[in-house]
Amino acid sequence: MDAHFVKSVFALKDLPNDRIPEIAVAGKSNVGKSSLLNKILNKRSLAKTSQTPGKTRCLNFFHVTPEKRGPFHFVDLPGYGFAKVSQTMRDEWGKLIDAYLALNDRPSGVIALFDARREPTDVDMDWIAWLGEWGRPYLVVLTKCDKLSKNEQAQSIKRWTLDELKVHKPILSSAQEGIGVDKIWQWIDEVRAGRKKAA
């Protein structure tokens, strides 16, 4: 599989011109987004990880060509929640994400990451509801599940199966152990084939 960084986008006018499918990845700034992206792509340091949450401050595009599959872009969205930046900058990120996801023809789907160890917060539930309003297929992925026992993992799935938000099948994942990667790829393939519809 080939995967490489394309560009950082701070304004919609700078979006890549090559019209291939786009899978956006979003989550709180301390959820382990970069680590999971690297695991999915089998690249150790393609998406930059940091000890400082909130390092991603734009739309980062990665060109991915999996074996026996057509190319697409992973789009790493700015994190939210715990970034140590001003409220003004957070608002700017929100506007950029909203404007991008509101486009009629992109992205194809959104992977929403949440920490499996945490209870859903009001902000998390708002974020999931927001995804539903955009009319894109989305997948809820619960990260860092390797830090939980089997019983705790089952409880986490139960907490995040939110009928009112149509979250029926969240996926447990671990960037450390590769848990959930195959299921994430299966979902990506279904979205790209048009077999996944908006929630």
VEXTI-731480 format. One record per residue: x, y negated, z negated of N, C-alpha, C, CB in turn; residue number from 1; residue in one letter. Coordinates in steps of 0.2 Angstrom, whole numbers, plus 5000, padded with zeros to 4 digits. Each point is the difference from the previous one (the first is absolute). Glycine has a CB too. Layout:
[node [X Y Z] [X Y Z] [X Y Z] [X Y Z] NUM 'A'],
...
% end
This chain:
[node [5004 5006 5000] [4996 4994 5000] [5004 4994 5000] [4991 5006 4994] 1 'M'],
[node [5008 4989 5010] [5003 4994 5000] [4996 4994 4997] [5006 5003 5011] 2 'D'],
[node [4997 4994 4985] [4997 4994 4996] [5005 4995 4999] [4992 5008 4994] 3 'A'],
[node [5006 4985 5008] [5004 4995 4999] [4996 4993 4998] [5009 5006 5008] 4 'H'],
[node [4995 4990 4989] [4997 4993 4999] [4999 4996 5006] [5005 5001 4988] 5 'F'],
[node [4989 4996 5013] [4999 4996 5006] [5001 4992 4998] [4992 5009 5004] 6 'V'],
[node [5004 4989 4991] [5000 4993 4999] [4996 4998 4994] [5002 4997 5012] 7 'K'],
[node [4999 4998 4984] [4996 4997 4995] [4996 4994 5003] [5009 5003 4991] 8 'S'],
[node [4984 4997 5007] [4996 4996 5003] [4997 4995 4995] [4997 5008 5009] 9 'V'],
[node [5004 4986 4991] [4997 4995 4995] [4994 4996 5003] [5011 4999 4996] 10 'F'],
[node [4987 5002 5010] [4994 4997 5003] [4998 5005 5006] [5004 4988 4997] 11 'A'],
[node [4989 5012 5004] [4997 5004 5005] [5003 4999 5007] [4990 5001 4993] 12 'L'],
[node [5012 4993 5008] [5002 4999 5007] [5007 5004 5002] [4995 4988 4999] 13 'K'],
[node [5008 5014 4995] [5006 5004 5001] [4999 5008 5000] [5006 4990 4995] 14 'D'],
[node [4988 5012 5006] [4999 5007 5000] [5003 5003 5006] [4989 4999 4994] 15 'L'],
[node [5013 5008 5005] [5004 5003 5006] [4995 5000 5006] [5007 5007 4992] 16 'P'],
[node [4995 4993 5014] [4996 5000 5006] [4999 5007 5003] [5005 4989 5002] 17 'N'],
[node [4999 5016 4996] [4999 5007 5002] [4994 5003 4997] [5012 5001 5002] 18 'D'],
[node [4982 5000 5001] [4994 5002 4997] [5000 5007 4999] [4994 4990 5006] 19 'R'],
[node [5009 5012 4989] [4999 5007 4997] [4996 5000 4994] [5011 5003 5006] 20 'I'],
[node [4987 5003 4992] [4996 5000 4994] [5004 4998 4994] [4993 5009 5004] 21 'P'],
[node [5003 4988 4991] [5004 4997 4994] [4996 5003 4994] [5003 4990 5006] 22 'E'],
[node [5001 5013 4989] [4998 5002 4994] [5003 4996 4994] [4999 5012 5005] 23 'I'],
[node [4996 4984 4992] [5003 4996 4995] [5000 5003 4993] [4995 4991 5006] 24 'A'],
[node [5010 5007 4990] [5001 5003 4993] [5000 4995 4995] [5007 5010 5005] 25 'V'],
[node [4989 4990 4990] [4999 4995 4995] [5000 5003 4993] [4994 4993 5009] 26 'A'],
[node [5007 5003 4986] [5000 5002 4993] [5003 4995 4996] [5000 5011 5003] 27 'G'],
[node [4999 4989 4990] [5003 4996 4995] [5008 5000 5001] [4990 5002 4992] 28 'K'],
[node [5013 4993 5006] [5007 4999 5001] [5004 5004 4996] [4998 4989 5003] 29 'S'],
[node [5000 5015 4993] [5004 5005 4996] [4997 5007 5001] [5003 4991 4992] 30 'N'],
[node [4994 5011 5014] [4997 5006 5000] [5004 5005 5004] [4989 4994 5000] 31 'V'],
[node [5017 5004 5002] [5005 5005 5003] [4999 5000 5008] [5000 5006 4989] 32 'G'],
[node [4997 4989 5014] [4998 5000 5007] [5006 5001 5005] [4991 4992 4997] 33 'K'],
[node [5015 5005 5001] [5006 5001 5005] [5003 5007 4999] [5002 4988 4999] 34 'S'],
[node [4998 5015 4995] [5002 5006 4999] [4996 5006 5004] [5005 4996 4988] 35 'S'],
[node [4988 5003 5011] [4996 5004 5004] [5000 5000 5007] [4993 4999 4991] 36 'L'],
[node [5008 4995 5012] [5001 4999 5007] [5006 5003 5002] [4994 4989 5000] 37 'L'],
[node [5012 5011 4997] [5006 5003 5001] [4999 5007 5000] [5007 4991 4996] 38 'N'],
[node [4989 5012 5000] [4999 5007 4999] [4996 5003 5006] [5001 4999 4988] 39 'K'],
[node [4994 4997 5014] [4995 5002 5006] [5004 5000 5006] [4991 4995 4994] 40 'I'],
[node [5014 5000 5007] [5004 4999 5006] [5006 5004 5000] [4996 4989 5001] 41 'L'],
[node [5006 5015 4993] [5006 5003 4999] [5006 4996 5001] [4994 5011 5004] 42 'N'],
[node [5006 4983 4994] [5005 4996 5000] [5002 4997 4993] [4997 4997 5012] 43 'K'],
[node [5009 5003 4986] [5002 4999 4993] [4999 4993 4998] [5008 5009 5001] 44 'R'],
[node [4993 4986 5004] [5000 4993 4998] [4998 4995 5005] [5009 5003 4993] 45 'S'],
[node [4986 5000 5011] [4998 4996 5006] [4995 4994 4997] [5000 5010 5008] 46 'L'],
[node [4995 4992 4988] [4997 4994 4996] [5004 4999 4994] [4988 5004 5005] 47 'A'],
[node [5013 4989 4994] [5005 4999 4995] [4996 5000 4993] [5006 4993 5008] 48 'K'],
[node [4997 5010 4987] [4997 5001 4993] [5004 4995 4996] [4997 5012 5001] 49 'T'],
[node [5000 4986 4994] [5003 4994 4996] [4998 5001 4992] [4999 4992 5010] 50 'S'],
[node [5005 5006 4986] [4998 5000 4993] [4996 4994 4998] [5010 5006 4997] 51 'Q'],
[node [4989 4990 5008] [4995 4994 4999] [4994 5001 5004] [5010 4992 4998] 52 'T'],
[node [4984 5009 4998] [4994 5001 5004] [4998 4994 5004] [4996 5008 4991] 53 'P'],
[node [5001 4993 5015] [4998 4995 5004] [5005 4997 5005] [4993 4997 4990] 54 'G'],
[node [5012 5008 5012] [5005 4998 5004] [4997 4999 5007] [5009 5006 4994] 55 'K'],
[node [4986 4998 5008] [4997 4999 5007] [4996 4994 5000] [5000 5012 5002] 56 'T'],
[node [5001 4983 5002] [4997 4993 5000] [4997 4999 5007] [5007 4996 4991] 57 'R'],
[node [4992 5009 5013] [4998 4999 5007] [4997 5006 5002] [5009 4991 5003] 58 'C'],
[node [4989 5010 5004] [4999 5006 5003] [5006 5003 5003] [4988 4996 5002] 59 'L'],
[node [5014 5010 4996] [5006 5003 5002] [4998 5006 5005] [5007 4997 4990] 60 'N'],
[node [4995 5002 5016] [4998 5005 5005] [5006 5005 5001] [4992 4992 5006] 61 'F'],
[node [5006 5015 4994] [5005 5005 5002] [4997 5004 5005] [5004 5001 4988] 62 'F'],
[node [5000 5000 5017] [4998 5004 5006] [5002 5008 4999] [5002 4990 5008] 63 'H'],
[node [4993 5014 4992] [5000 5007 4999] [4998 5004 5006] [4998 4998 4988] 64 'V'],
[node [5007 5007 5013] [4998 5005 5006] [5001 5007 4997] [5004 4992 5009] 65 'T'],
[node [4991 5011 4988] [5000 5006 4998] [5001 5006 5005] [4993 4996 4990] 66 'P'],
[node [5010 5009 5008] [5001 5006 5005] [4993 5002 5003] [5010 5004 4994] 67 'E'],
[node [4989 4997 5012] [4994 5002 5003] [4994 4996 4999] [5004 5011 4999] 68 'K'],
[node [4997 4982 4999] [4995 4995 4999] [5002 4994 5004] [4996 5005 4989] 69 'R'],
[node [4999 4991 5013] [5001 4993 5003] [5003 4995 4994] [4991 5003 5009] 70 'G'],
[node [5012 4992 4993] [5002 4995 4996] [4995 4996 4997] [5010 4999 5006] 71 'P'],
[node [4991 4998 4988] [4996 4996 4996] [5004 4995 4996] [4991 5008 5000] 72 'F'],
[node [5006 4987 4997] [5003 4996 4995] [4998 5001 4993] [5001 4991 5009] 73 'H'],
[node [5003 5010 4986] [4999 4999 4993] [5000 4993 4999] [5004 5012 4996] 74 'F'],
[node [4991 4985 5000] [5000 4993 4998] [5000 4999 4993] [4994 4997 5010] 75 'V'],
[node [5012 5002 4987] [5001 4999 4993] [4997 4993 4997] [5010 5008 5000] 76 'D'],
[node [4984 4992 4997] [4997 4994 4998] [5003 4997 4993] [4990 5004 5006] 77 'L'],
[node [5010 4990 4993] [5002 4997 4993] [4997 5003 4994] [5003 4990 5006] 78 'P'],
[node [5000 5012 4989] [4997 5003 4994] [4996 4994 4996] [5009 5009 5000] 79 'G'],
[node [4987 4994 4996] [4996 4995 4996] [5001 5002 4992] [4992 4997 5010] 80 'Y'],
[node [5006 4999 4986] [4999 5002 4993] [5005 4998 4995] [4994 5009 5005] 81 'G'],
[node [5013 4993 4996] [5005 4999 4995] [5006 4996 5003] [4996 5010 4995] 82 'F'],
[node [5003 4988 5011] [5006 4996 5003] [5001 4994 4996] [4997 5004 5011] 83 'A'],
[node [5009 4994 4988] [5002 4994 4996] [5001 4994 5004] [5006 5008 4992] 84 'K'],
[node [4989 4990 5011] [5000 4994 5004] [4994 4996 4999] [5005 5006 5009] 85 'V'],
[node [4995 4988 4994] [4995 4995 4998] [4993 5002 5003] [5009 4991 5000] 86 'S'],
[node [4986 5007 4997] [4993 5001 5002] [4999 4998 5007] [4996 4999 4988] 87 'Q'],
[node [5007 4995 5014] [5000 4997 5007] [5002 5006 5005] [5002 4988 4995] 88 'T'],
[node [5004 5015 5003] [5003 5005 5005] [4995 5006 5000] [5012 4996 4997] 89 'M'],
[node [4986 5006 4997] [4995 5005 5000] [4994 4999 5005] [5004 5003 4988] 90 'R'],
[node [4993 4991 5011] [4995 4998 5005] [5002 5000 5007] [4995 4993 4991] 91 'D'],
[node [5011 5005 5011] [5002 5000 5007] [5000 5007 5002] [5007 4990 4998] 92 'E'],
[node [4996 5015 4998] [5000 5007 5002] [4993 5002 5001] [5010 5002 4993] 93 'W'],
[node [4985 4997 5003] [4994 5002 5001] [4997 4997 5006] [4998 5000 4988] 94 'G'],
[node [5003 4994 5014] [4997 4997 5006] [5003 5004 5006] [4999 4989 4995] 95 'K'],
[node [5008 5013 5005] [5003 5003 5005] [4997 5007 5001] [5011 4994 4998] 96 'L'],
[node [4988 5010 4997] [4998 5007 5000] [4992 5000 5002] [5008 5003 4991] 97 'I'],
[node [4989 4992 5007] [4992 4999 5002] [5000 4999 5007] [4997 4996 4989] 98 'D'],
[node [5007 4999 5014] [5000 4998 5007] [5002 5006 5004] [5002 4988 4997] 99 'A'],
[node [5003 5016 5001] [5002 5006 5004] [4995 5005 5000] [5012 4997 4997] 100 'Y'],
[node [4985 5005 4998] [4995 5005 4999] [4994 4998 5004] [5005 5005 4989] 101 'L'],
[node [4993 4989 5011] [4994 4998 5003] [5000 5000 5008] [4999 4992 4990] 102 'A'],
[node [5007 5009 5013] [5001 5000 5007] [4996 5006 5003] [5011 4995 4999] 103 'L'],
[node [4985 5004 5006] [4996 5006 5002] [5003 5006 5003] [4993 4991 5003] 104 'N'],
[node [5013 5008 4999] [5004 5006 5003] [5006 5003 4997] [4995 4995 5010] 105 'D'],
[node [5006 5002 4984] [5006 5003 4996] [4998 4998 4992] [5008 4999 5010] 106 'R'],
[node [4995 5006 4986] [5003 5006 5001] [4995 5006 5001] [5009 4996 4993] 107 'P'],
[node [4993 5010 5008] [4996 5005 5001] [4997 5003 4994] [5007 5003 5010] 108 'S'],
[node [4997 4997 4984] [4998 5002 4994] [5005 4997 4994] [4995 5011 5006] 109 'G'],
[node [5003 4990 4988] [5004 4997 4995] [5001 5006 4994] [4995 4988 5002] 110 'V'],
[node [5011 5013 4996] [5001 5004 4994] [5001 4996 4994] [5006 5008 5008] 111 'I'],
[node [4990 4993 4987] [5000 4995 4994] [5003 5004 4995] [4989 4994 5003] 112 'A'],
[node [5016 5004 4994] [5004 5003 4994] [4998 4998 4993] [5009 5002 5009] 113 'L'],
[node [4990 5002 4987] [4999 4999 4993] [5004 5005 4995] [4988 4995 5003] 114 'F'],
[node [5014 5002 4992] [5003 5004 4995] [4996 5006 4997] [5008 4990 4997] 115 'D'],
[node [4993 5016 5004] [4996 5005 4997] [5000 5000 4992] [5003 5007 5010] 116 'A'],
[node [5001 4990 4987] [5000 5000 4993] [4996 4995 4997] [5011 5004 5000] 117 'R'],
[node [4986 4991 5004] [4996 4994 4998] [4993 5001 5001] [5010 4993 5002] 118 'R'],
[node [4986 5004 4994] [4993 4999 5001] [4998 4995 5005] [4998 5003 4988] 119 'E'],
[node [4997 4998 5016] [4999 4995 5005] [4998 4993 4997] [4996 5009 5008] 120 'P'],
[node [5007 4986 4994] [4998 4993 4997] [4995 4997 5004] [5011 4999 4995] 121 'T'],
[node [4986 4995 5003] [4996 4996 5004] [5003 4998 5007] [4994 4996 4989] 122 'D'],
[node [5012 5002 5010] [5004 4998 5006] [5000 5006 5005] [5007 4992 4993] 123 'V'],
[node [4995 5014 5005] [5000 5006 5004] [4994 5001 5003] [5008 5005 4993] 124 'D'],
[node [4986 4995 5004] [4994 5001 5002] [4998 4995 5006] [4996 5006 4989] 125 'M'],
[node [5006 4988 5009] [4998 4994 5005] [5004 5002 5007] [4998 4992 4990] 126 'D'],
[node [5008 5010 5009] [5005 5001 5006] [4996 5006 5004] [5011 4997 4993] 127 'W'],
[node [4987 5008 5004] [4997 5006 5003] [4993 4997 5004] [5005 5009 4992] 128 'I'],
[node [4991 4987 5004] [4994 4998 5003] [5002 4995 5006] [4994 5001 4989] 129 'A'],
[node [5011 4995 5010] [5003 4996 5006] [5001 5004 5006] [5005 4992 4992] 130 'W'],
[node [4999 5014 5007] [5001 5004 5006] [4994 5002 5003] [5010 5004 4994] 131 'L'],
[node [4985 4998 5002] [4994 5002 5004] [4997 4995 5004] [4998 5007 4990] 132 'G'],
[node [5002 4987 5007] [4998 4994 5004] [5003 4999 5007] [4997 4995 4989] 133 'E'],
[node [5010 5007 5011] [5003 4999 5006] [4998 5005 5006] [5010 4995 4993] 134 'W'],
[node [4987 5010 5005] [4998 5005 5005] [5005 5004 5003] [4991 4992 5002] 135 'G'],
[node [5014 5010 4994] [5006 5004 5002] [4999 5007 4996] [5007 4990 5004] 136 'R'],
[node [4995 5015 4999] [5001 5006 4996] [5006 4999 4995] [4996 5007 5010] 137 'P'],
[node [5003 4995 4984] [5005 5000 4995] [5001 5006 4996] [4998 4987 4999] 138 'Y'],
[node [5008 5014 4998] [5002 5006 4996] [5002 4997 4994] [5003 5007 5010] 139 'L'],
[node [4994 4995 4984] [5003 4999 4993] [5005 5005 4998] [4989 4994 4997] 140 'V'],
[node [5017 5004 5002] [5006 5004 4998] [5002 4998 4993] [5004 5002 5012] 141 'V'],
[node [4996 5003 4984] [5002 4999 4993] [5008 5002 4999] [4988 5002 4996] 142 'L'],
[node [5016 4994 5003] [5007 5001 5000] [5003 5002 4993] [5001 4991 5009] 143 'T'],
[node [5005 5011 4991] [5003 5002 4994] [4997 5006 4996] [5004 4988 4999] 144 'K'],
[node [4993 5016 5004] [4996 5006 4997] [5005 5005 4997] [4991 4998 5008] 145 'C'],
[node [5015 5002 4994] [5005 5004 4997] [5001 4999 4992] [5006 5001 5011] 146 'D'],
[node [4992 4993 4987] [5001 4998 4993] [4994 5002 4996] [5007 4990 5004] 147 'K'],
[node [4988 5014 4999] [4994 5002 4996] [5000 5008 5000] [4994 4989 5004] 148 'L'],
[node [5003 5013 4991] [4999 5008 5000] [4994 5001 5005] [5004 5001 4988] 149 'S'],
[node [4995 5006 5013] [4995 5002 5004] [4993 4997 4998] [5007 5010 5003] 150 'K'],
[node [4992 4991 4990] [4994 4998 4998] [4999 4992 5000] [5000 5009 4992] 151 'N'],
[node [5005 4987 5007] [5000 4993 5001] [4999 4998 5007] [5008 4999 4991] 152 'E'],
[node [4995 5005 5014] [4999 4999 5007] [4992 5001 5002] [5012 5003 5002] 153 'Q'],
[node [4985 5002 4995] [4993 5001 5001] [4996 4994 4998] [5002 5013 4999] 154 'A'],
[node [5000 4985 4995] [4996 4994 4997] [5001 4994 5004] [5002 5005 4989] 155 'Q'],
[node [5004 4994 5014] [5001 4994 5004] [4996 5000 5006] [5012 5000 4996] 156 'S'],
[node [4987 5006 5007] [4996 5001 5006] [4993 4998 4998] [5007 5009 5005] 157 'I'],
[node [4991 4993 4990] [4993 4999 4997] [4999 4993 4999] [4999 5011 4995] 158 'K'],
[node [5006 4985 5002] [4999 4993 4999] [4999 4996 5006] [5007 5001 4990] 159 'R'],
[node [4997 5001 5016] [5000 4996 5006] [4995 5003 5005] [5012 4998 4998] 160 'W'],
[node [4984 5007 5000] [4995 5002 5005] [4994 4995 4999] [5004 5012 5000] 161 'T'],
[node [4995 4983 5003] [4995 4995 4999] [4995 5000 5005] [5009 4993 4994] 162 'L'],
[node [4985 5010 5004] [4995 5000 5004] [4997 4994 5003] [4997 5010 4994] 163 'D'],
[node [5003 4985 5002] [4997 4993 5002] [5005 4997 5005] [4994 4998 4989] 164 'E'],
[node [5012 5004 5011] [5005 4997 5005] [5001 5005 5006] [5005 4993 4991] 165 'L'],
[node [4992 5013 5009] [5001 5005 5005] [5007 5003 5000] [4991 4994 5007] 166 'K'],
[node [5012 5006 4987] [5007 5003 4999] [4998 5007 4998] [5007 4989 4998] 167 'V'],
[node [4993 5016 5007] [4998 5007 4998] [5006 5005 5000] [4989 4997 5005] 168 'H'],
[node [5016 5001 4998] [5006 5005 5000] [5007 4996 5000] [4993 5008 5007] 169 'K'],
[node [5008 4989 4987] [5007 4997 4999] [5005 5006 5001] [4995 4990 4993] 170 'P'],
[node [5011 5008 5009] [5006 5005 5001] [5005 4998 4994] [4998 5002 5013] 171 'I'],
[node [5004 5003 4984] [5006 5000 4995] [5006 5000 5004] [4994 5005 4991] 172 'L'],
[node [5011 4991 5007] [5006 5000 5004] [5006 4998 4995] [4994 4996 5010] 173 'S'],
[node [5012 5006 4992] [5006 4999 4997] [5006 4999 5005] [4996 5007 4990] 174 'S'],
[node [5007 4987 5010] [5006 4999 5004] [5006 5004 4998] [4995 4988 5002] 175 'A'],
[node [5005 5014 4991] [5005 5003 4998] [5000 5008 5002] [5000 4992 4990] 176 'Q'],
[node [4994 5011 5010] [5000 5007 5002] [4997 5001 5007] [4999 5002 4988] 177 'E'],
[node [4998 4993 5015] [4997 5001 5007] [4993 5002 4999] [5011 5003 5005] 178 'G'],
[node [4986 4997 4990] [4993 5002 4999] [4995 4996 5004] [5003 5005 4988] 179 'I'],
[node [4993 4997 5016] [4995 4996 5003] [5002 4998 5007] [4996 4997 4989] 180 'G'],
[node [5010 5004 5013] [5003 4997 5006] [4996 5003 5006] [5011 4998 4995] 181 'V'],
[node [4988 5009 5005] [4997 5004 5005] [4993 4997 5001] [5007 5010 4998] 182 'D'],
[node [4989 4989 4997] [4993 4998 5000] [5000 4993 5003] [4997 5007 4990] 183 'K'],
[node [5008 4989 5008] [5000 4993 5003] [5001 5000 5007] [5004 4996 4989] 184 'I'],
[node [5000 5008 5014] [5001 5001 5007] [4994 5003 5003] [5012 5002 4998] 185 'W'],
[node [4985 5002 4999] [4993 5003 5003] [4995 4994 5001] [5003 5011 4994] 186 'Q'],
[node [4997 4985 5001] [4995 4994 5000] [5002 4995 5006] [4998 5002 4987] 187 'W'],
[node [5009 4997 5013] [5002 4996 5006] [4998 5002 5006] [5010 4996 4993] 188 'I'],
[node [4991 5011 5008] [4999 5003 5007] [4992 5000 5001] [5010 5007 4999] 189 'D'],
[node [4986 4993 4996] [4993 5000 5001] [4998 4993 5002] [4998 5010 4992] 190 'E'],
[node [5005 4985 5005] [4998 4993 5001] [5002 4999 5008] [5002 4996 4987] 191 'V'],
[node [5004 5005 5014] [5002 4999 5007] [4996 5004 5005] [5012 4998 4996] 192 'R'],
[node [4986 5007 5003] [4995 5004 5005] [4993 4998 5000] [5008 5010 4998] 193 'A'],
[node [4991 4985 4997] [4993 4997 5000] [4995 5005 4996] [5002 4995 5011] 194 'G'],
[node [5001 5010 4985] [4995 5004 4996] [4999 4998 4993] [5005 5009 5007] 195 'R'],
[node [4998 4985 4991] [4998 4997 4994] [4997 4994 5001] [5010 5005 4995] 196 'K'],
[node [4984 4994 5002] [4996 4994 5001] [5001 4995 4994] [4992 5007 5007] 197 'K'],
[node [5006 4987 4993] [5000 4995 4995] [4995 5003 4994] [5003 4990 5008] 198 'A'],
[node [4999 5009 4986] [4996 5002 4994] [4994 4996 5000] [5010 5003 4994] 199 'A'],
% end
